[in-house]
Amino acid sequence: MSEQQPNNNNNHIEYIDVMNEDGTPTGTSLPRSEIHRLGIWHKVIHVWLVDCNGDVLIQQRAANKESFASMWDISCAGHIEAGMNSRDSAIKELSEELSVHLNNQEQLEYLFTSKKKFVLHNGKYLDNEIADVYLLTYDQPIDVKSYKLQVEEVQGVKLIKHSELRDMAERIDPTFVPLRLENQPFEECTYKQLFDYSIKREMSSGYGAFGGSGRCFPIWSDFTTCITEQSIELCEPYRTDYLECLHNFKEYKSRASSDYGKDSVERTNRVKEAIQQVQDYEAKVGKEC
């Protein structure tokens, strides 16, 4: 993994705009240290990087971070400095943390805004943040070795499956910065929108998680054919097959014919054939996308 040299400008005092809890600005700003000492509401950005396979880039926070040190986290995140807007801040953080330089702001897709409250270090660090969440989608596989990391902020990056990320968020994995509060049901968590959004795009377009490739299109076609003729509940097995193909290429397992209806054998063979075609194609081109 390549790294860039640390920035030696350690005397800079970062000011952050003070927000009301509803996200509206108060018109004042405070040093970042005061924001967290007093538990002031403030804005941050979260950027998720996803490739054509639906794989998600996550970063490991530096060991000297004042919050959640050495834990795995969002692809890229940071405070919005006083006077800056969230989109410009997202572009700035991508450049600084990962050396990702965007030529077009529209490459960043705004998803939603999420609020979180954390009390850390026995109450000495209060984090009341309002996060604007963005998505950056690649039309090719992500090469983690291509990133030049800001070593003061990030000590490593890796790719995980979209389904694995959801699992970590849902059970509050101790190695990952929480996306929800411990006493908050996942179904009520604002961040659940990230996963709902990806499923909606997958099932409405036939393309991959967050808009990746359509390598499982034949299976998706079975799903769309089903919902034009039957209720959505009866089409759930088709959707399951599609997502298995999309995320993990799990070995197809036959289900009882009662789950599939009269055409179960024929459809089972179609799904098996579609998965085999996908695997043959990827073996030929040498990559999944």
N, C-alpha and C positions, 0 to 999 in steps of 0.2 A: 504494500500500500504506500503510495507516495504521499509526502507531507510537505507543507509550506512552512517557512520560517516564522516563528512567533512575531507578533506585532509588539514592538517595544514601547509603544505610546501608552504607558500604564497610568499616566497622570490625568487623563481625560475623565471629566465627571459627566456621566450620562444623565440627561434630564428626560423625564417621562411626563407626558400630559396626564393630569388627574381627571378621572372620569366619574360620573355618577354610576350607580349600579345598573342603570338601564342603558349604559353605553354612550350617553350624551356627554360632551366635554364640559368641564367646569370653567375653562378659560385660564386655568393655572397649571403650573408644572412644578415638579419636585425632583431632586436627585433620586436616582434609582434606589439607592440605599434607604432613603426615607420612605419611598413607596412601600418597600417590603418591611421596614421596621414598624410602620403605622398600619399596614394592611389596607392601603389605598387601592380602590378599583383603578385598573389601568388596562391598556390594550396591548395585545401581542398578536403575532401571526404564526400560523401553522401551515406548512406546505408538505403535502404528501407526494412523493415521486413514485410513479407506477409505470411499469413497462408493458410491452405488448402481450406478455404472458399473464398479466395480472399480478406479477410479483411486486412487492412493495419494498422500497428502500427504507431501512431504519438506521438510526445513528446511535452510537454509544457516547454518552456525555463524558466530558473530560473528568478526570479524577478530582480536580480541584474546584469543580462547580459548587456554588453555594447552596444549590438545591438539587436533589436527586443525582448526586455525583455517581459516575460510572454506570448509571442505569441506561437501558435502551430506551429510545424515545422516537418521536416523530422524525421524518426525513430531515426536516429543517424547521427551526423555530427561533423566535427572538422577540424582544421587546420593540414596540414602535416608539422611536425617539420623538421627543417634543417637536411638533410642527410637521411631522411626516404623516402621510396616509398609509393605509395598510398594504396596498398593492406595491407601492414603491419600497416599503419596508421589506416585503417578501422578496422582491428582486434583489435588494441589498443583502439580505441574509443568505440567499442562495449563492450569491457571488462570494461572500466572505467565508461562509462555513464550508462550502463544497466546491467552490470555483466553477459554479454553473452560471453562465452568462446568457441571459435571454435577450434576443434581438427584438422581440415583440411582446408587449405586456399581455396581449390577449392569449398568449400561451398558458397563462395562469387562469384557471377556471375557479371562480369563487363558488363555494359550496354552501356554507352556513356559518353562523357565529355561535360560539359555545362559551359558557361561563363555568369557572371552576374556583373553588376556595380550598386552600390548604394551609394548615398550621404546622410548621416544621421547626426543628431545633428547639423544642420545649417552648414554643411561642415566640422565639426571637426572630423568626422569619415567617412573615405572613404573606401569602400569595393569593390575592384576589384578582384574577385575570379574566379579561374578555377577549376571546381568541377569534379572529377572522380566519377561517379554514379554507385553504386553496388546494387545488389539484393540478399537478403537472404530469401529463401523460406522454410517454415515449412510444413511437411506432416501431421500436426495435428493442432487443434485450438490453438491460442495463449492465454495464461492465463496472463492477465496484472498484476495480483497480484504476479506473480513469479519473477518479475524484482526487483532488488535492485538498486535504483537510486542514481547517484552521485548528491547529493543535491546542490552542487555548480553550476551545469550545468542544471539539470532537476528537475522540481517540480511535474511532473505528466506525465502519459502516458494513451492513450486510443486507441481503435480500431474504424476505420471508414470503410465504404464501399468504394471500389475502385471508384465507380461512384460518390460518394460524394467528394472524393479527387479531381477528375477531375473537378467537378463543382467549388470547391473552387479555384483551380488553374486558371480556365478559367475566372472567374469573379473577381479575386484578392480579396478574402475574407479578410476583415480587421483584422480578428483574426488569420490569417495564414501567415507565412513568405512568401513573394511573390516568385513564381517560374518563373516569367517573369516580364519584365519592364512594367510600366503602359501604355506607348505609343506603346507597341509591340503587334501586333495581335497574338492571341494564336496559330494560324496556323503556324506562323513563329518562335514560341518559341522552343528552343532546347528541352525543357522538354516535349514537346508534344510526343517525341519519347517514353517516358515511357508508355504512354497510348496506342499509336500505337502498341508498342511491346507486351503489354498484350493482346490486341485484336487479334493480329496475332497468338500468342501462343494458345489462346482459340479456335480460329476457325480452326487452323491447326491440333490440337491434340484431341479436344473434352474434354480437361481437363479444370480445373478452371483457374481463373485469375492468371497469373504468374506461371502457372503449377500446380494448385491445383487439387482437386479430380474430377473424371468424373461422378459426380452424375447426370448431365443432359445429359449424353451420348445419350439416346434415341432421344432427340430433336436435338442434334448435328447430329445424323445419318440422320435425315430428311434433314438437311441443305446440308450435303455432297452428299446425293442422288440427291438433286435438282441440284447442280452445275455440276454434271456429265451429266445432261440431258438438262439443260437450261442455259441461260446467268446468270451471277452473279447478275445483276440488278433484275431479276425476283425472285431471291432467298432471297432478303432482308427480307421479312417477316419471313422466317425460321430463319435467323440470329437473328432477333429481339426477337423471342420467346426464342431462346437459351440463349441470354444474360439476358433476364428477369428472366429466371429460374436460371441462374448462379449467378447473383448478389443479387437479392432481393426476389425471389420467389413471384413475383407479381401475383395477381390473373389473370388468363388467360382471356383475353377479345377477343371475336369473332370479326373478321373483315368481311367486305363485301365479298361475294363470288368472286367478280371481282378481289379482291386482291390476291386471292389464286388459282384461276383456278377451273377446274371441280371437283377436288378431295377435295375441301375445307372442306366439312362436315366430310369426313373420316379423313383428316389430323388433323382437329380441335379436334376430339375425341382422336386421337393418342396422341396429345400434352397434352390434359387434363389428359389422363390416365398416361402418363409418369410423369407428375408433381405430381399426386396423389401417384404414386408408390414411388417417391423420398420422399415425405412428410411422407408417412407411414413408410418407412425404417428409416428415421431420428428420428421419434417418438419412434420407437422400440429400436434403439441403443442409443438414448438420446443425440446425437450430430449431427452436420451437416456433419462432415468429415467421 
